[in-house]
Amino acid sequence: MRAREIIILRMLLQKEHVLPAEFTNRLAISLRTVRMDIRSLNEYYKAVYEHSSDTLIRSSPTRGYYIHPSDGAGARYCLEQLIGEARTKSYPETANERFLFLLLHLSFLDQPIATRDLAEIMYASKTSVTHSLKEIAHYLTGFAGIHLQTSLKGVQLVGSERIKRHVITATLNYYTFGSILMDKALRFIFGESYTQLYTWLQSYLPQLLERYQYDLIDKSAEGFLLDTFITIKREEKGYTLEPEPEPEPEPEPEPEPEPPATWTKELLQALADQQTELSSAGAAFLQACMGAKRVIYHEPAPHPAAAESVSFTEQFLQLVDRQYGTSYTLDTALCARLSIHNESMLNRIRQGHFEHNPIFEQVKNDYPRQMEMAALCRHLLPDTDLSSINEHEISYMALYFASFARQTKKAVLICDLGESVAHHMTGQIYQSCGERLEITKRMSLSHLRQHMPETDMIITVSRIFDVQLPEHIQVVYVNYILNDEDIRRIQQLL
């Protein structure tokens, strides 16, 4: 609203009289909105200018709105104040910003709000706000347990507090694309005062994570900063987490729960030193959020995957091997890394996170077979969790299959002209295929008949007969001195 009031006041200071139609044409608003803005400006004039008369902006039935010359100084003072206030606030300037700001604004409302009121707040037309609300409603279908509810009273964001926090942080983290828009969005919701706490968290949290060996990827580190900041701000506004549902009784006694992570106690104390409160429920929520973050891998891993995740991964890889004739189960490095990834993925599913992959479309187009493999994990999830695993999550798992398939393909070379020829062939293959292929053995056809090796591929100059090969082993027939066509066939299988 302030931006329109600035334009209205400027127009009145530039001309003796301004017809109502001039305002409606310039600002694309209704006559009713013009009257409301004029009334608001008159109230503002009385509030900020000590020498004010009863009315700053007057009206004439024939000439429109005007400011009496004696009130010119007061009008210019009001204009300066309005401009000063506008500089400390932020408003959406593009359709993408309007989508973001609308979603954030709705997440901090306790009751429905009319579309026309949202249009006033966003400094946008009712039509454009309606379009953004449709985009938000579609976007929220990616999250379980939250939706945009429309009624005669207006629109409202409905869902659990836990999911609302995930929606806010995920949207801010993946849709701001840089600190400038992040700052603009946070100032729109919390005002200029947000910077003190946010800046302190930016400095403190990386040190805390480093002390406890949580080496998160950048987006996860930014996400945890937002988790912490939004949790504190939600609690300040009086939003509390709903209690967790009671778990169903297990036939066997459950192990003792792990004590709260020491880092949460340290965080609570550090916040208290900053005169900032965080409840124990909020700390427990952040501890759960940490378990859903993606990490940078180290050897050995500072936080090994839980037994549940390892078991899930082993069953998953066995299922992939059976369906696709692969041998991923034998790859201990893949199993270890995928187990760590799956642990955080399973936590995200339970908590209702939506994980974004900015290269999702490229992965989907370049690795369709690996996407199919990764989608098999749905068979191992309870029906209640199926709606929470999306294609973005699937695409991250597909990349594991794509990368480990290139790095761990193993081949056996069969050559019947001796070691010198076999050695030359090996050199040609490595020169063309790099680290994507490892030749584990060089052997004869007769030896192959007696001893079937663990391998993904057999590269041979001899026709293989009287040998029953496992289905997953691929055979490539080549010449003693490999030509371009030989190399191309091998590379296609990689």
C-alpha positions in Angstrom: 0.0 0.0 0.0 2.8 2.5 0.8 4.1 2.4 -2.7 0.8 3.4 -4.1 0.4 6.2 -1.5 3.8 7.6 -2.5 2.7 7.7 -6.2 -0.6 9.4 -5.3 1.1 12.0 -3.1 3.6 12.8 -5.8 0.9 13.2 -8.4 -1.0 15.6 -6.1 2.2 17.6 -5.5 2.9 17.9 -9.2 -0.6 19.1 -10.3 -3.2 21.4 -8.8 -6.0 18.9 -9.3 -6.0 15.1 -10.2 -9.1 13.4 -11.4 -9.9 10.0 -9.8 -9.6 8.4 -13.3 -6.0 9.5 -13.5 -5.2 7.5 -10.4 -7.1 4.4 -11.6 -5.4 4.5 -15.0 -1.9 5.1 -13.5 -2.1 2.5 -10.8 -4.5 0.0 -12.3 -6.8 0.0 -9.3 -10.5 0.6 -8.7 -12.1 3.9 -7.5 -12.9 2.2 -4.2 -9.2 1.5 -3.7 -8.4 5.1 -4.6 -10.8 6.4 -1.9 -9.3 4.0 0.6 -5.7 5.1 -0.1 -6.7 8.8 0.1 -8.4 8.1 3.5 -5.2 6.3 4.7 -3.0 9.2 3.6 -5.1 11.7 5.5 -4.9 9.5 8.6 -1.1 9.2 8.1 -0.8 13.0 7.8 -2.5 13.6 11.1 -0.3 11.0 12.8 3.1 12.2 11.6 2.8 15.9 11.0 2.4 18.0 14.1 1.1 21.1 12.3 -1.5 19.2 10.4 -4.9 20.6 9.6 -8.0 18.3 9.6 -7.5 17.1 6.0 -4.4 17.0 3.7 -6.1 15.7 0.5 -9.4 17.4 -0.3 -11.8 16.7 -3.1 -13.9 18.7 -5.5 -16.9 17.2 -7.4 -15.8 18.8 -10.6 -12.0 19.0 -10.4 -11.0 15.9 -8.4 -8.5 15.6 -5.6 -6.1 18.4 -4.6 -3.8 19.7 -1.8 -4.4 23.2 -0.5 -1.2 25.4 -1.0 -1.1 26.0 2.8 -0.7 22.2 3.3 2.2 21.8 0.8 4.9 21.7 3.4 3.1 19.0 5.4 2.5 17.0 2.2 6.2 17.1 1.3 7.1 16.0 4.9 4.7 13.1 4.6 6.2 12.1 1.3 9.7 12.0 2.8 8.5 9.8 5.7 6.7 7.4 3.4 9.8 7.1 1.2 12.0 6.5 4.3 9.6 3.7 5.5 9.5 2.1 2.0 13.3 1.9 1.9 13.3 -0.3 5.0 10.6 -2.7 3.6 10.7 -5.0 0.7 8.0 -5.9 -1.8 7.7 -8.5 -4.6 8.8 -7.2 -8.0 8.4 -10.3 -10.1 6.0 -13.2 -10.4 8.6 -15.5 -8.8 9.0 -13.1 -5.8 5.2 -12.8 -5.5 4.9 -16.6 -5.3 7.6 -16.7 -2.6 6.3 -13.8 -0.5 2.7 -14.9 -0.7 3.6 -18.4 0.6 5.6 -16.9 3.4 2.9 -14.5 4.3 0.2 -17.2 4.4 2.4 -19.4 6.6 2.3 -16.8 9.3 -1.5 -16.2 9.3 -3.9 -17.8 11.7 -7.1 -17.2 9.8 -8.3 -16.9 6.2 -7.5 -13.7 4.2 -9.3 -12.3 1.2 -7.6 -12.2 -2.1 -8.1 -8.5 -2.4 -6.3 -8.0 0.9 -3.4 -10.1 -0.3 -3.3 -8.0 -3.4 -3.0 -4.8 -1.2 -0.2 -6.4 0.8 1.7 -7.6 -2.3 1.2 -4.3 -4.3 -0.2 -6.4 -7.1 -3.5 -6.9 -9.0 -6.1 -9.3 -7.8 -5.7 -11.3 -11.0 -1.9 -11.8 -10.6 -2.4 -12.8 -6.9 -5.0 -15.3 -7.9 -2.6 -16.8 -10.4 0.2 -17.0 -7.8 -2.2 -18.7 -5.4 -2.9 -21.4 -8.0 0.8 -21.9 -8.4 1.2 -22.3 -4.6 -1.7 -24.8 -4.4 0.0 -26.9 -7.0 3.4 -26.6 -5.3 2.1 -27.8 -2.0 1.0 -31.1 -3.6 4.7 -32.1 -3.3 4.3 -32.0 0.5 2.3 -34.5 2.6 -0.2 -33.1 5.0 -0.5 -29.5 3.9 -2.7 -27.6 1.5 -4.2 -24.2 0.6 -7.8 -24.1 1.8 -10.2 -21.7 0.0 -13.5 -20.6 1.6 -15.9 -17.7 1.5 -13.7 -16.0 4.0 -10.6 -16.3 1.9 -7.6 -18.5 1.6 -5.6 -20.1 4.4 -2.5 -22.4 4.6 -3.7 -25.5 6.5 -1.5 -28.3 7.9 0.6 -29.4 10.8 3.1 -27.0 12.3 6.0 -29.5 11.7 5.2 -29.6 7.9 4.7 -25.8 7.8 8.3 -25.3 9.1 9.6 -27.7 6.5 7.7 -25.9 3.7 9.0 -22.5 4.8 12.7 -23.6 5.1 12.6 -25.7 1.9 11.1 -22.9 -0.1 13.4 -20.3 1.2 16.4 -22.5 0.7 15.7 -23.6 -2.9 13.8 -20.7 -4.4 15.8 -17.7 -3.3 18.9 -18.4 -5.4 21.2 -16.1 -3.5 21.6 -14.0 -0.4 20.0 -10.9 -1.9 16.5 -12.4 -2.5 16.9 -14.3 0.8 17.4 -11.0 2.6 14.5 -9.4 0.7 12.1 -12.3 1.6 13.1 -12.4 5.3 12.8 -8.6 5.6 9.3 -8.8 4.1 8.2 -11.3 6.8 10.2 -10.2 9.8 11.3 -6.6 9.2 14.7 -5.1 9.5 15.2 -6.5 13.0 15.6 -10.1 11.7 19.3 -9.4 10.7 20.8 -9.5 14.2 19.8 -13.1 15.0 20.2 -14.4 11.5 23.7 -12.9 11.1 24.8 -14.4 14.5 23.4 -17.9 13.4 25.3 -17.6 10.2 28.6 -17.3 12.1 27.8 -19.6 15.0 26.2 -22.7 13.4 29.1 -23.6 11.0 31.4 -23.7 14.0 29.0 -25.8 16.0 28.6 -28.3 13.1 32.3 -28.5 12.6 32.9 -29.3 16.3 30.5 -32.3 16.0 31.8 -33.4 12.6 28.6 -32.7 10.7 30.0 -31.9 7.3 26.8 -30.9 5.4 26.6 -30.0 1.8 26.1 -26.3 1.3 22.4 -26.4 0.7 21.9 -28.6 3.8 24.0 -26.2 5.9 21.9 -23.3 4.6 18.8 -25.4 5.3 19.8 -26.1 8.9 20.4 -22.4 9.4 16.9 -21.7 8.2 15.5 -24.6 10.3 17.0 -23.0 13.4 16.0 -19.4 12.5 12.4 -20.3 11.4 11.9 -22.5 14.5 12.9 -19.6 16.8 10.7 -17.2 14.9 7.7 -19.5 14.9 8.0 -20.0 18.6 8.2 -16.2 19.1 4.9 -16.0 17.2 3.3 -18.6 19.5 3.3 -21.5 17.1 4.0 -24.8 18.9 4.7 -28.3 17.5 1.9 -30.8 17.8 2.8 -33.8 19.9 4.2 -36.8 18.1 1.7 -39.7 17.7 2.3 -42.5 20.1 4.1 -45.4 18.5 2.2 -48.7 18.1 3.3 -51.4 20.6 6.0 -53.6 19.3 6.0 -57.4 19.9 9.6 -57.1 21.1 10.9 -54.5 23.6 12.5 -51.5 21.9 16.1 -50.5 22.7 16.6 -47.6 25.1 16.2 -44.2 23.3 19.5 -42.4 22.6 20.1 -39.4 24.8 19.6 -35.9 23.2 22.6 -34.9 21.1 25.1 -32.9 23.0 25.2 -30.2 20.2 21.5 -29.3 20.9 22.4 -28.6 24.6 25.3 -26.4 23.4 23.0 -24.6 21.0 20.4 -24.0 23.7 23.0 -22.4 25.9 24.5 -20.3 23.1 21.0 -19.0 22.2 20.3 -18.2 25.9 23.5 -16.2 26.0 22.1 -14.2 23.1 18.9 -13.6 25.0 17.0 -15.8 22.6 14.8 -18.7 23.7 14.3 -22.1 22.1 12.1 -24.7 23.7 13.2 -28.3 24.3 10.6 -29.3 21.7 12.2 -26.9 19.3 15.7 -28.4 20.0 14.3 -32.0 19.5 12.8 -30.8 16.2 16.2 -29.4 15.1 17.9 -32.7 16.1 15.4 -34.6 13.8 16.1 -32.1 11.0 19.8 -32.7 11.3 19.2 -36.4 10.7 17.5 -35.6 7.4 20.4 -33.5 6.0 22.7 -34.6 3.2 26.4 -34.8 3.9 29.9 -34.8 2.3 31.4 -38.2 2.5 34.6 -39.0 4.4 36.5 -42.2 5.0 36.0 -43.4 7.6 32.6 -41.8 8.1 32.3 -39.9 11.4 28.7 -41.0 11.8 28.2 -44.5 10.4 24.8 -45.4 9.0 22.3 -46.9 11.3 21.6 -50.7 11.1 18.1 -50.0 9.8 19.5 -48.0 6.9 22.1 -50.6 6.0 19.4 -53.3 6.0 17.2 -51.2 3.8 20.0 -50.6 1.4 21.0 -54.2 1.2 17.5 -55.3 0.4 17.1 -52.5 -2.1 20.4 -53.5 -4.0 19.3 -57.1 -4.0 16.0 -56.1 -5.6 17.8 -54.1 -8.2 20.3 -56.9 -9.0 17.4 -59.4 -9.4 15.4 -57.1 -11.7 18.3 -55.8 -13.8 21.0 -58.5 -13.7 23.5 -56.1 -12.0 25.9 -56.8 -9.3 25.6 -53.7 -7.1 25.2 -55.8 -4.0 28.9 -56.8 -4.3 30.1 -53.2 -4.3 30.9 -52.4 -0.6 31.7 -48.7 -1.4 28.3 -48.2 -3.0 26.5 -50.0 -0.2 28.2 -47.9 2.4 27.6 -44.5 0.8 24.1 -45.3 -0.3 23.3 -46.5 3.3 24.3 -43.0 4.6 22.2 -41.3 2.0 19.3 -43.6 2.6 19.4 -42.9 6.4 18.8 -39.2 5.8 16.3 -40.0 3.0 14.2 -42.2 5.4 14.3 -39.4 8.0 13.1 -36.9 5.4 10.2 -39.2 4.5 9.2 -39.6 8.1 9.4 -35.9 8.8 7.6 -34.7 5.6 10.6 -33.0 3.9 10.5 -32.3 0.2 14.0 -32.7 -1.2 14.8 -30.7 -4.4 17.3 -31.6 -7.0 18.2 -28.7 -9.3 19.4 -31.1 -12.0 16.4 -33.4 -11.8 15.3 -33.0 -15.4 18.8 -33.7 -16.7 19.2 -36.8 -14.6 15.7 -38.0 -15.7 16.7 -37.5 -19.4 20.3 -38.8 -19.2 19.8 -41.8 -16.9 16.3 -43.3 -17.5 17.4 -46.8 -16.6 19.0 -45.7 -13.4 15.8 -43.8 -12.5 13.8 -47.0 -13.0 16.3 -48.8 -10.7 16.1 -46.2 -8.0 12.3 -46.2 -8.1 12.3 -49.9 -6.9 12.9 -48.6 -3.4 9.2 -47.8 -3.2 8.6 -51.5 -2.9 10.4 -51.5 0.4 8.5 -48.5 1.9 5.4 -48.7 4.0 2.2 -47.6 2.2 2.1 -44.6 4.5 5.4 -43.3 3.3 4.9 -43.8 -0.5 3.4 -40.3 -1.0 6.4 -38.7 0.6 9.1 -40.0 -1.7 9.2 -37.9 -4.9 11.1 -38.1 -8.2 13.7 -35.6 -6.9 14.6 -38.1 -4.1 14.6 -40.9 -6.7 17.0 -38.9 -9.0 19.6 -38.5 -6.2 19.6 -42.3 -5.8 19.8 -42.8 -9.6 23.0 -40.8 -9.7 24.6 -43.3 -7.3 23.9 -46.1 -9.8 25.1 -44.0 -12.7 28.4 -43.0 -11.0 29.2 -46.4 -9.5 28.4 -48.2 -12.7 31.1 -46.1 -14.4 33.6 -46.5 -11.7 33.2 -50.1 -10.8 32.6 -52.0 -14.1 34.9 -55.0 -14.0 36.0 -57.0 -17.1 37.9 -60.2 -18.0 40.0 -60.2 -21.2 40.3 -63.4 -23.2 43.2 -63.4 -25.6 44.8 -66.6 -27.2 47.9 -65.0 -28.7 49.9 -64.5 -25.5 50.7 -61.9 -22.9 52.2 -59.3 -25.2 49.0 -59.0 -27.3 46.8 -59.2 -24.2 48.9 -56.4 -22.6 48.6 -54.2 -25.7 44.8 -54.7 -25.8 44.6 -53.8 -22.1 46.5 -50.5 -22.8 44.2 -49.7 -25.6 41.1 -50.3 -23.5 42.4 -48.2 -20.5 43.4 -45.4 -22.9 39.8 -45.2 -24.2 37.8 -46.0 -21.1 39.8 -44.4 -18.3 38.7 -45.4 -14.8 35.3 -46.5 -15.9 36.5 -50.1 -16.5 38.9 -52.3 -14.6 40.3 -55.4 -16.3 40.6 -57.8 -13.3 42.0 -60.8 -15.2 43.5 -62.0 -18.5 42.7 -65.6 -19.1 42.1 -68.3 -21.8 38.7 -69.7 -22.9 39.6 -73.1 -21.4 40.3 -71.4 -18.0 36.9 -69.6 -18.3 35.1 -72.9 -18.7 36.7 -74.1 -15.4 36.5 -71.0 -13.3 33.7 -68.5 -13.8 35.0 -65.1 -12.5 33.0 -62.4 -10.7 32.8 -59.8 -13.5 30.4 -57.5 -15.4 31.9 -57.9 -18.8 34.0 -60.3 -20.9 36.1 -58.8 -23.7 37.2 -61.5 -26.0 38.8 -62.2 -29.4 37.6 -65.9 -29.2 34.1 -67.1 -29.8 32.7 -68.3 -26.5 31.0 -71.7 -26.6 30.2 -74.5 -24.2 30.0 -71.9 -21.4 26.9 -71.1 -19.3 27.3 -67.4 -18.5 25.3 -65.6 -15.8 22.7 -63.3 -17.3 24.3 -60.1 -16.0 27.7 -60.7 -17.7 27.9 -58.8 -21.0 30.2 -60.2 -23.8 32.0 -57.9 -26.3 33.8 -59.5 -29.3 36.8 -57.4 -30.5 39.9 -57.6 -32.7 43.4 -58.3 -31.4 44.2 -54.7 -32.2 41.1 -52.8 -31.2 39.6 -50.5 -33.8 37.2 -47.6 -33.3 34.2 -49.8 -33.6 35.5 -52.2 -30.9 36.1 -49.2 -28.6 32.7 -47.8 -29.3 30.9 -51.1 -28.3 32.8 -51.3 -25.1 32.0 -47.6 -24.2 28.3 -48.1 -24.9 28.2 -50.8 -22.3 29.7 -48.5 -19.7 
